[in-house]
C-alpha cells in the first residue's frame, strides 16, 4: 500500500529487457512495414496457434535476420514468401517447453500446411536466453530488398516464458487472455520494439461468447462454436495488442459514445467510472494536443496478475483495481505520445515516456488544481534524480525495464517538458506540442527534432538547455545571498543579490519571489554560469526571498535528497533487496531525522523481517516526525496495532486502532482496516503489510 506506481507496472511502455547476448543486433537490420496474422486462442488449454506473414525491407546486406518470439511458442516453419490461407492446427509435439539459457540450432521441419505461393523453407535457431530467433535466408538479402516471410508456430505463452522475467505480457486463459505487444506473441524485428512502426491485419478466433479488443475492428462473425474478429490498422504504428475474454456487452457512459468499456461481470461496477475518466482525459488531451489518430477508444480489462496498464491504437487496457484517473490519463496520453509519434531509437524514449507522464500531470493540474500539481511535480523530481548518472540521450544501451531507464525516461523526461513550458510560456508550449505531433505523425522522432521544433516555435536558442538536461547529468544546487538597501525619498527598497550554483554551463531563467511587508512580488532573472547577480526594487521592505517558488526547475535540495533516498529504498524493496532498502532509508534519515516518510518506510522493512521491536520504534519515530504525507499518522497507528496483536498485547492493539479512528483519515481504507481489527485481532499470516 502507498507504493509509488512503478513505471514498469504502469505501462510496460517502451521495450523488452535486452540481454548482452550477441544475437540481438546493436542497430536495426530491417524495417518491418506490415503483418498479416491469423491466430486461434484456446483458453481451455492455454494454447494458441498462429501464422504470421511479416513484410520487411533490408537496411543492410543480410545473411541472418533476428526476430523476437516468446519462448512459449514453438516454431513449425518459416517460409520465404507466401501468405497462409488459415492458421493450421499444430501438433502438440512442436509446442513443448523451451528451457531458458539454451542456445541451439533447430532444423526447420516441413510445414504443417503448404501456404499459397510458398517459397523456400528457411533454417533458424532459437535462443531462449533473450527470446529470439535467428533466421538464415536462402540467399543473402540485398540492402533495399522487400521480403515477406511466413512464420507458423503454436504454444502456451505464460509469465514463465515471458521475454521479461516475472512480467506477464502474454497468456491465454479463462476468463481473460492477453497478447500484449511486448510479449512477442508474433515475430518482432530486434531491436525495434516501439521504434519500428508497422501496419497489421489480424484475424483472431476465440470460443463462442468471447469478445476480442484490438486496433480498428473491421469484422466479426460467429462460426459454429467460435467467434472470429478481424482488425486492420493501416497507419504505421504499434497495433500488435489483443485482449480477449468473457466480457459483458460494451458499457458506455451517458452522452459518451466514443468510449466503450469491456469488463467481465466481476468488474461491471467499475466500468462506468472507467468510461467517464477515460472520456475526460481524452477530451482534455484532444484540446491540448489536437485530434488523436482515431476518435474511438476501447477500454478493456486486464487480469490482476498482469501489468497495470498498456496501450495500443484505439486501446486502453487496464486493471480495474488500478484504474485511477491518473493511470487512465497516462495510458490515454499514449494515443499521441507513443502511437501518433514514437521514439526513433530508445535513446529518444524520454520524448514519449516523458510526455505521457507530463500529460498525466497536466490533466491532474486541470482537474485538481495547482497544489495537487505541485505535489506531483515534487514526486516527479525525486524520480528524475534517483538514478541521474547517465544522459537521457544515451539510455538506449540500458535494460529498458531497469529502475534507471524507467525513472529517467518517465520522470526526468517529464521534468524536461515542464522546464520547457516555463521557458516558453503556456501558449507557445501548447503550440510546440501540437507542431511536434503534426510534423512527425506516424513517424519516429529524434531528440534533435524536438529541439528544432521548440526553437522554431519559441524563437529561443535552446542549445544550452538541451545540452544540460538531455546530454548532461545532475541538477543545480542553488544558494542565494542578498542585501537590502533603503532608497532615498521613501521610494522603497532595493535588493541586490547573487544566485550561486555548481554547474558551470547552466543557463536558464529562474523566478525570484520577494516577500515584503506588503504584497509579494515576482521577478524573472536570467541565470548563467556559477554565479548570477540581480537587483530588484520593491516598495515594501523585503522579509524573505524564495528562488523558484512554483518549482519550475529541477534542482537539488535537502528535502529532495530525502525523497530520492526513500524512492530508491522503495525500488530496492520491490526487487527484494531489503538490506539495500534499509541502507537507502538510513541515508534519508541521516539527512533529515524528522522525515516521517523515511521512518515509516524503514518500519515497513523491519515488519517484513519480523523485527517487530525495531518496526514499532520506527513507527513511533514516524509519528514524532513531520507527518508528511498526512496518511502516515493513521497508518502508523494501524500498523502498531498489528504489531501488538502479533505479540499478544490485545489491549494495546485496540488502543492503537482507536487512535487511528480518531484521525478521521480513511486514506486507502485505513479507517475501515482499523474498525475491522477492532473486531478481529490481526494475525501475521492474515495479509501482507499495508
Buried (B, 14 or more C-beta within 10 A) or exposed (E): EBEEBBBBBBBBBBBBBBBEEEBBBEEBBBBBBBBBBBBBBBBEEBBBBBBBBBBBBBBBEBEBBBBBBBBBBBBBBBBBBBBBEEBBEBEEEBBEEBEEEEBEEEEBBEBBBBBEEBBBBBBBBBBBBBBBBBBBBEEEBEEEBEBBBBBBBBBBBBBBBBBBEEBBBBBBBEBBBBBBBBBBBBBBBBBBBBBBBBBBBBBBBBBEEBBBBBBBBEEEEEEEEBBBBBBBBEBBBBBBBBBBBBBBEBBBBEEBEBBBBBBBEEBBEBBBBBBBBBBBBBBBBBEBBBEBBBEBBBBBBBBEEBBBBBBBBBBBBBBBEBBBBBBBBBBBBBBBBBBBBBBBBBBBBBBBBBBBBBBBBBBBBBBBEEEBBEBBBBBBBBBBBBBBEBBBBEBBEBBBBBBBBBBBBBBBBBBBBBBBBBBBEEEBBBBBBBBBBBBBBEBBBBBEBBBBBBBEBBEBEBEBBBBBBBEBBBBBBBEBEBEBEEEEEEEBBBBBBEBBBEBEEBBBEBBBBBBBEEEBBEBEBEBEEBEBEBEBBBBBBBEEBBBBEBBBBBBBBEBBBBBBBBBBBBBBBBEEBBEBBBBBBBBBBEBBEBBBBBBBBBBBBBBBEEBBEBBBBBBBBBBEBEBEEEBBBBBBBBBBBBBBBBBEBEEBBBBBBEBBBEBEBBBBEBBEBBBEBBEEBBEBEEEEBB
